């Protein structure tokens, strides 16, 4: 009886130890979910290096970052955008132009992460541990279930779940962009004034951004056409309007797979710059729409008097297939 009791107690002890080990070793899915929740809670200041890779080479910039959990501020210290300041409150992105003492506000370009859709289309795996900016991190690979989609690696701070390094690769496996923090300080809470437009500056707000079919139809004067084909991993997100300096107003349709997005822009009528030595409407408008993001690709076509531009981090073949399916 005593022997059985001893072995029984020993078995319970082993079970308790195993349970503790399992509790201390979260799965990749647990880590991803926790990181999403941490985005709206962590306050910190930091310094990062961001790099975009293209066929012509790479372009890097150093950026000072301030985040209070709800809002962020990015100050470009070096690189092509040196001096640029970007504020983001999750709904609007505001570019501060010191030369004009003007704040230009626009709708946040990306749709928010949809965790259920992300996990339906990507398989997270825990690849080990690493140190970034002196902090212990989990290394997570987000591998797409579809070979058409890009992939991502994340280095997540074990204590705060903040992504201290990211690498995004295209569907072809080539590295497209990376960001890495060289320093991060969670004890230094950013001052609220950092997230406000400076006193005395002019703020240019975007026009109303309707996100229903009826409102967008009224704004552009035609019914936006959905494509007959999008990759099966993508779900329709919403309608919206997009303004460009050159080609004015587009009807926008956005699709997402939880991490990546496909944007379809449609405009009726001639381009304001047509015949002025700057190329056709579709060429100049496409250039406007992809400006500042060298990773994305675009497919363009016309349908009667409708200009159609499809933008996304997909192969040229897939983008053209989407564009051609708009009838």
Secondary structure, DSSP 8 states (H G I E B T S, - for coil): -HHHHHHHHHHHHHHHHHHHHHHHS--HHHHHHHHHHHTTT--EEEEEEEEEEETTEEEEEEEEEEE-SS-EEEEE-SSTTTT-EEEE-SSEEEEEETTTTEEEEEE-SS----HHHHHHHEEEEEEEEEEETTEEEEEEEEEESSTTS-EEEEEEETTT--EEEEEEE-TTS-EEEEEEEEEEESSS---GGGGS--TT-EEE-------SHHHHHHHHSS-----S---TT-EEEEEEEEEETTTEEEEEEEEESSS-EEEEEEEES--TTTTTTS--HHHHHHHHHHTT-TT-EEEEEEETTEEEEEEESS-HHHHHHHHHT--
